Amino acid sequence: MKRIALVTIGTQGDVQPYLALAVALKERGYSVILGASEEFQDMVEGYGIEFHTLGPSIQAFLRQQRFENAMSQSLLINGPFLLRQGQQIVDTAARHAWQMCQGADMLILNMNTSFGIDIAEALRVPAVMVALQPLNSTSEFPLCSYYSADLGPAFNRLTYTAMTVQQIYYNLPRNKLRRELMGLDARKNGGFFRNTDGTALTTLYPYSPLVSPRPRDWPKSAIVTGYWPLKDRTDWQPSEAFQKFLSEGEAPVYIGFGSMPFGAERNTKILKEAVEMWGGRAVVARGWGGINPEDLPETIFAIEKAPHDKLFKYVSAVVHHGGAGTTSAGLHLGRPTFVVPQFVDQPYWGRRVYELGCGPKPVRLRKLTSEILAGALADLTTNAEYRRNAAMVAEKLQAEDGFDKAIKVIERVMENYVPRAAKVPKAKKVKSVLKKVS
C-alpha cells in the first residue's frame, strides 16, 4: 500500500483542503498521514486520518499583541521580531516533518512547508505542491494580493517577483536544515514551484476553473483541479436558541471576518451600526475572528462555531473576508457574497466573486465603514441578479469532481517518478578515480 504524507501549516483554511484530499486518498486505498500544527489534531483525527504534529498552535502566534500591532500600527517596528519567530515556526515544522515523512512514497506540500521539497529530495520520493490561490507567474493578472491593480501584461508578471523575496525568507532555515538534518548541499536552484535541479514541480490548484480560469501562459505542470470541499461529519444542528432566532424573521445574512483576530472593537462597532441602518438580521461568527460577541442587539445572533457547508444553508447571503474555503462554501450553496478582504489572496477572491456577478465590488476591511456595509447588506438581499448568478455558479460547481482529477495527477506523478542519482561524497569520488588510475 502506497503511503502519502501531506504537510501543511497555517490557519484552518490552510489545513481543510489537505484534510479533504487525505480523506479522498484514503477512500482510494492509500495510507495517508497529515502533518499540521497541534490545534488541528482533533479535527484531523475526527475524519479518521493519522495525524502528526508540526509544532505549536499557529493561532497562538497570530493572537499575540505584536501581530495586532504590526497589522494596525507599525509593521516596520514589529515585523523583524515576527519574521524571526515565523522562521522558527518553519524550522520546528521541518524537523517534525522529517520524522513524519520517513517511509512515505510521496509528499504533498503547502507553500509554507516548501522544505518538503528538500525532504522529498533526501528521501528520493516525488513531491507535489498545492497552492490555494493562483501563484505561478502570468501576464494575464497580477499576483493575487495586487489583483485590483491590473496595469497590463508587463506589470502583471513583474508583481510575481514578490514570490522571489518570500522564497529567500523561507530558504534561510531550509539551507540550514538541508545540511544538518538531511545531509544535502545548500539549494542553488528552484523555488516554490521547482525542484532543486530546476525542473518544474507539479502544482495542484484546488479551486474551480470557473471561479479562477487557468492562465494560458502557465506551464503544463500547473493544474487546476476543481475544489476539494471538506464535508462536515459532525452532527451539527442549529441550537435551540438559533432555531428560535431563525423562526422570528427572514433568513439572516452571515457576517464573519475569518481567522485573523484583528480589530475586534472596530469591527463590532461597524457591524452593529450597519445592521441597525440596514434594518435586517445577521448571524455572526464569534470566537477569535475579529468580532466581539458581547452586547449585540436582538437582530444579531452570535454563533460560537459551525461548519460553513451546514450553516450557510440557513442564511440568505454571506459577508466574509474572502478566504478561499469560505468563498467556496458560499458559492457552492449559491449565496450572494460581499467580500471584505484584508490581505494575501483575499482581494483576489473578492474580485472574482464580483466579476462572476455574485455580489458587490469588494471593499478592504480597513476601508469598511458602517455606511458601506449597510449599503452592501441592502444590495445583497434585494439584487435578484446576484441570486441568479450565484445559483448558476453553484450548479456548475456541484457538477465538478476536483478530487478525481487531483488523484489522477498524483498517481501519474508517482508512476513516472525516477529518483535522481544519489550524490557521491567527494572522498568516495577521489578513491574511485585513484582506483581507475591504478
C-alpha positions in Angstrom: 0.0 0.0 0.0 1.5 3.4 -1.1 1.9 5.9 1.8 1.3 9.6 1.1 2.3 12.3 3.6 0.5 15.7 3.4 2.4 18.5 5.1 0.8 22.0 5.8 0.9 24.7 8.4 -1.3 27.8 8.7 -4.8 28.6 9.8 -7.8 26.3 9.2 -8.1 27.4 5.6 -4.6 26.1 5.0 -5.5 22.7 6.5 -9.0 21.9 5.4 -8.3 21.2 1.7 -5.4 18.9 2.6 -7.7 17.0 5.1 -10.3 16.7 2.4 -7.7 15.3 -0.1 -6.4 12.9 2.6 -9.9 11.6 3.1 -10.3 11.1 -0.6 -6.9 9.3 -0.9 -7.7 7.0 2.0 -11.0 6.1 0.3 -9.0 5.1 -2.8 -6.9 2.7 -0.7 -3.8 4.8 0.2 -2.2 5.0 3.6 -2.1 8.7 4.5 -0.7 10.9 7.2 -1.4 14.6 7.6 1.0 16.9 9.4 -0.2 20.3 10.8 0.2 22.4 13.9 -1.1 20.9 17.1 -4.5 22.6 17.3 -5.8 20.6 14.3 -5.2 17.2 15.8 -8.8 16.6 16.9 -10.2 17.8 13.6 -7.9 15.6 11.5 -8.4 12.5 13.7 -12.1 13.1 13.7 -12.0 12.2 10.0 -10.1 9.0 10.7 -6.8 10.4 9.3 -3.5 9.7 11.0 -2.1 13.0 12.4 1.4 14.2 13.2 2.1 17.5 14.9 4.4 20.0 13.2 4.6 22.2 16.2 2.7 24.7 18.4 -0.5 26.5 17.6 -0.4 29.0 14.8 -3.4 30.7 16.3 -1.4 31.5 19.4 1.2 33.1 17.1 -1.4 35.2 15.4 -3.1 36.2 18.7 0.0 37.8 20.2 0.0 41.6 20.7 2.9 42.1 18.3 0.9 40.7 15.5 -2.0 43.0 16.3 0.4 46.0 16.5 2.0 45.0 13.2 -1.4 44.9 11.4 -2.8 48.1 13.0 0.2 50.2 13.8 3.7 49.6 12.6 4.9 46.7 10.5 8.4 48.2 10.4 8.8 48.1 14.2 7.1 44.8 14.9 7.9 43.0 11.6 11.5 41.8 12.3 10.6 40.0 15.5 7.6 38.3 13.8 9.8 37.3 10.8 12.3 35.7 13.2 9.5 33.9 15.0 8.0 32.8 11.7 11.3 31.3 10.7 11.5 29.4 14.0 8.0 28.0 13.3 9.2 26.8 9.9 12.3 25.3 11.4 10.3 23.4 14.0 7.8 22.2 11.5 10.5 20.9 9.1 12.1 18.9 11.9 8.8 17.3 12.8 8.0 16.7 9.1 11.4 15.0 8.6 10.3 12.4 11.2 6.8 12.1 9.8 7.8 11.5 6.2 10.1 8.6 6.8 8.7 5.7 4.8 6.4 7.8 2.7 6.1 7.2 -1.1 5.1 10.7 -1.9 4.8 14.2 -0.2 2.1 16.7 -0.8 3.1 20.2 0.3 1.9 23.7 1.1 3.9 26.8 0.2 4.5 27.4 3.9 6.0 23.9 4.0 8.2 24.2 0.9 11.0 22.5 3.0 9.2 19.3 2.0 10.8 19.7 -1.5 14.1 19.1 0.3 12.7 16.2 2.4 11.5 14.5 -0.8 14.9 15.0 -2.4 16.6 13.4 0.6 14.2 10.5 0.7 14.2 10.1 -3.1 10.4 10.3 -3.4 8.3 12.6 -5.6 6.6 15.8 -4.2 3.6 17.7 -5.4 2.9 21.3 -4.4 -0.6 22.5 -3.6 -1.4 26.2 -3.9 -4.7 27.5 -2.7 -4.5 30.7 -4.9 -3.0 31.3 -8.4 0.7 31.8 -7.7 2.5 30.7 -10.9 3.7 33.7 -12.8 1.4 35.0 -15.5 0.9 38.1 -17.6 -2.9 37.8 -17.5 -3.3 39.2 -14.0 -1.0 40.3 -11.1 -0.1 38.4 -8.0 -3.3 37.8 -6.1 -2.6 40.4 -3.3 -2.3 43.1 -6.0 -5.3 41.9 -8.0 -7.1 45.2 -8.1 -4.1 46.9 -9.6 -4.1 45.3 -13.1 -1.9 47.6 -15.3 -1.1 45.4 -18.2 0.9 42.2 -19.0 4.4 43.5 -18.2 3.4 44.9 -14.8 1.3 41.8 -14.0 4.3 39.5 -14.5 6.6 41.8 -12.5 4.4 41.5 -9.4 5.4 37.9 -9.1 8.9 38.9 -8.1 7.5 39.3 -4.6 7.4 35.5 -4.6 11.2 35.5 -5.0 11.7 37.7 -1.9 9.4 35.4 0.0 11.4 32.4 -1.2 14.6 33.9 0.2 12.9 34.2 3.6 12.0 30.6 3.6 15.3 29.4 2.2 17.3 30.7 5.2 16.1 28.0 7.6 15.8 25.5 4.7 19.5 25.5 3.8 20.5 25.0 7.4 18.1 22.1 7.7 19.4 20.6 4.4 22.9 20.4 5.8 22.1 19.5 9.4 19.1 17.2 9.1 19.2 15.8 5.6 22.8 15.7 4.6 22.2 17.8 1.5 24.1 20.7 0.0 22.5 24.2 0.0 19.9 24.9 -2.6 21.3 26.5 -5.8 18.2 26.4 -8.0 14.5 26.0 -7.6 11.7 27.9 -5.8 8.3 27.2 -4.5 7.4 25.5 -7.8 10.7 24.0 -8.8 12.8 21.1 -7.6 16.4 21.8 -6.5 17.7 20.8 -10.0 15.5 23.5 -11.5 12.8 21.1 -13.0 9.2 22.1 -12.7 7.3 20.8 -9.7 3.8 19.6 -10.4 1.4 22.1 -8.7 -2.2 21.4 -8.0 -4.7 24.3 -7.7 -7.8 23.1 -5.7 -10.3 25.6 -7.0 -12.7 25.7 -9.9 -11.6 27.0 -13.3 -15.0 28.6 -13.5 -14.1 30.8 -10.4 -10.5 31.3 -11.4 -9.8 30.4 -15.1 -6.3 28.9 -15.7 -4.0 31.4 -17.4 -3.0 30.4 -20.9 0.7 31.1 -20.3 1.0 28.8 -17.3 3.4 25.8 -17.5 1.9 22.4 -18.1 3.0 21.5 -14.5 0.4 23.9 -13.1 -3.0 22.1 -12.9 -6.4 23.5 -11.8 -8.3 20.5 -10.5 -11.6 21.9 -9.1 -12.4 22.4 -5.4 -11.7 19.9 -2.6 -14.6 20.6 -0.3 -14.4 19.1 3.2 -17.9 17.7 4.1 -18.8 18.1 7.7 -19.1 14.9 9.5 -20.2 16.2 12.9 -23.8 16.1 14.0 -24.0 19.9 14.0 -27.6 21.3 14.0 -28.8 24.8 14.9 -29.1 25.2 18.6 -32.5 25.8 20.2 -31.6 29.5 20.6 -30.5 29.7 16.9 -33.7 27.9 15.7 -35.7 30.4 17.7 -33.9 33.3 16.1 -34.4 31.9 12.6 -38.1 31.4 13.2 -38.6 35.1 14.3 -38.0 36.7 10.9 -36.5 36.5 7.4 -33.3 34.4 6.8 -30.3 36.4 8.2 -27.1 37.3 6.4 -24.0 35.6 7.7 -21.1 38.0 8.6 -17.6 36.9 9.6 -14.1 38.2 9.2 -12.1 35.0 9.2 -9.3 33.6 11.3 -7.3 36.8 11.8 -8.1 38.2 15.2 -7.5 41.9 14.4 -9.6 44.9 15.2 -12.4 43.3 17.1 -13.6 46.5 18.7 -13.7 48.5 15.5 -15.3 45.6 13.5 -18.0 45.1 16.1 -18.9 48.8 16.1 -19.2 48.8 12.3 -21.3 45.6 12.4 -23.8 46.9 15.0 -24.2 50.3 13.3 -24.5 48.8 9.8 -27.2 46.3 10.8 -29.2 49.0 12.5 -29.0 51.2 9.4 -29.9 48.4 7.1 -32.8 47.1 9.2 -32.3 43.4 8.6 -30.9 40.5 10.6 -27.5 38.9 10.8 -25.7 35.9 12.2 -22.1 36.5 13.1 -19.1 34.2 13.8 -17.8 34.8 17.2 -14.6 33.5 18.8 -11.3 34.8 17.6 -12.2 36.1 14.2 -12.3 39.8 14.9 -15.8 40.3 16.3 -16.7 40.8 19.9 -19.9 38.9 20.7 -20.7 40.9 23.8 -23.7 43.2 24.0 -25.2 42.6 20.5 -28.7 43.7 19.6 -31.6 41.2 19.2 -31.2 41.5 15.4 -27.7 39.9 15.5 -27.2 36.3 16.6 -23.6 35.3 17.6 -22.8 31.7 16.9 -19.8 30.0 18.5 -18.7 27.6 15.8 -20.4 26.0 12.9 -19.4 24.3 9.6 -19.9 26.6 6.7 -21.4 23.9 4.5 -24.2 23.5 7.0 -24.6 27.0 8.5 -24.8 28.7 5.1 -28.0 26.7 4.3 -29.8 28.9 6.9 -28.7 32.3 5.5 -29.8 34.4 2.6 -26.3 35.8 1.8 -22.8 35.9 3.2 -20.3 38.6 4.1 -16.8 37.5 4.8 -13.0 38.1 4.5 -12.5 36.3 1.2 -10.6 33.2 2.3 -10.5 30.5 -0.4 -12.5 28.0 1.7 -15.2 30.4 2.8 -15.6 31.7 -0.7 -16.0 28.2 -2.0 -18.6 27.3 0.7 -20.7 30.4 -0.2 -20.6 29.8 -3.9 -21.3 26.1 -3.7 -24.6 26.9 -1.9 -25.4 29.7 -4.3 -25.3 32.5 -1.8 -24.8 36.2 -2.9 -21.5 37.3 -1.4 -19.8 40.6 -0.3 -16.1 40.2 0.4 -14.2 42.5 2.8 -10.6 41.3 2.3 -7.6 42.0 4.4 -4.5 40.7 2.6 -2.8 37.8 0.7 -5.3 36.1 -1.7 -8.4 37.6 -0.2 -8.6 40.6 -2.6 -8.4 38.2 -5.5 -11.3 36.0 -4.4 -13.4 39.1 -3.6 -12.8 40.5 -7.1 -13.6 37.2 -8.7 -16.9 36.9 -6.8 -17.7 40.4 -8.1 -16.6 39.6 -11.7 -18.8 36.5 -11.6 -21.8 38.8 -10.8 -22.4 37.1 -7.5 -22.1 40.2 -5.3 -21.0 43.8 -4.9 -17.5 45.1 -5.5 -15.2 44.1 -2.6 -14.1 46.7 0.0 -10.9 46.3 2.0 -11.7 45.7 5.7 -9.5 48.7 6.7 -11.7 51.0 4.5 -15.0 49.5 5.5 -17.5 51.9 7.2 -20.9 51.3 8.7 -22.5 53.1 5.8 -20.6 50.9 3.2 -21.6 47.7 5.0 -25.2 48.8 5.4 -25.4 49.5 1.7 -23.8 46.2 0.8 -26.3 44.3 3.0 -29.2 46.0 1.3 -27.8 45.3 -2.1 -27.1 41.6 -1.3 -30.6 40.9 -0.1 -32.5 42.8 -2.9 -30.5 42.3 -6.0 -32.1 39.4 -8.0 -29.2 39.3 -10.4 -26.8 38.3 -7.7 -29.0 35.5 -6.7 -29.5 34.2 -10.2 -25.8 34.3 -11.0 -24.8 32.6 -7.7 -27.4 29.8 -8.3 -25.9 29.2 -11.8 -22.3 29.1 -10.4 -23.4 26.7 -7.6 -25.0 24.3 -10.2 -21.8 24.1 -12.2 -19.5 23.8 -9.1 -21.6 20.9 -7.8 -21.0 19.0 -11.1 -17.2 19.2 -10.8 -15.0 16.5 -9.2 -11.7 18.1 -8.1 -10.7 15.0 -6.1 -10.8 12.7 -9.1 -8.7 15.0 -11.2 -6.2 15.6 -8.4 -5.7 11.9 -7.6 -5.2 11.0 -11.2 -2.4 13.6 -11.4 -0.9 12.3 -8.1 -0.9 8.8 -9.4 0.7 9.8 -12.7 3.5 11.6 -10.8 4.2 8.6 -8.7 4.2 6.2 -11.7 6.6 8.4 -13.7 9.0 9.4 -10.9 12.6 8.5 -11.5 14.8 9.2 -8.5 17.9 11.4 -9.1 21.2 9.5 -8.8 22.4 9.7 -5.2 25.2 12.2 -4.8 28.5 10.5 -4.2 30.6 12.1 -1.4 33.8 13.7 -2.5 36.0 11.3 -0.6 34.4 8.3 -2.4 34.9 10.1 -5.8 38.6 10.5 -5.1 39.0 6.8 -4.2 37.2 5.8 -7.3 39.4 7.9 -9.5 42.6 6.6 -7.8 41.3 3.0 -8.3 40.8 3.6 -12.1 44.3 5.2 -12.4 46.0 2.3 -10.7 
